[in-house]
Amino acid sequence: MESELKQLFDFQRFYNNDSLARMIAETESRYSKELNDEDLSFVSAAGEGFSGRHRKDGGQDDE
C-alpha cells in the first residue's frame, strides 16, 4: 500500500513536466492577479462567488 501511495504522489512525476507547465501557464494567463485573503472569503468551496443575493434559479448564493 505504501509503495502505491508513493507512486501516486511521486513529486518527480510532476516536477519539470512540460505538459503540466503549459497548463499552468495557460491557466495563469486567464487571470490578472491572485486572490488576496479578503477576496478569498467571498469564494465558496464550489468556486461560486458569494454576493448575499438570491440566484435566478431560486437558490441562495450562500447555500
N, C-alpha and C positions, 0 to 999 in steps of 0.2 A: 504494500500500500504506500509506503513512504517513497519508494522509487517512482511509483506512478505519479505521485504529487510533485516530485522533483522534476519529472519530465514535463508535466503540465505547466508548471510555473517557472520553468527554466529561463532566467533572465537573458542568457546568451542567445536564445532564440529571437528575442526582440531587439537586443542591442545592435545597432548599426544595420537594421533591417531596412533596405531601400524602399520596399513597398509600404511599410509602416510609416517611414519618414515622409513619403509623398502624401499619404492620407492625412497625417498630422498637419503638414504644411497647407494642404487644401482646406482643411477644417479651420485652421487658424486664420487663413486669408478671408474667410467668410465673415469674420467678426472683427470689429475695430479695436476692441480692448477687452481685457479680462474684467470679470465682475468683481467689485470690491465687496467687503463683508456686508455693507448696508444693502447693496443690490441683491446679494445672495439671499437675504432674508425674505425677499419677495418671490423667490422661486420655490415651487413645490417639488417634492421628490419625483413627481411625474414630469417635471420640466415645464409646467404651465405657470405663467406669471400670475401673481395674486393681485387683484385690483380691489377686492372687497365688494364687488358688484355681482349681480346675478348674471349667469350666462344666458345666451339666447335660447339654449336648449332646455331651460328650466332648472338646471342645476346651479349650484353656487360655486364661485371660484375657490372657496376655502374648504371644499369637501374633498 
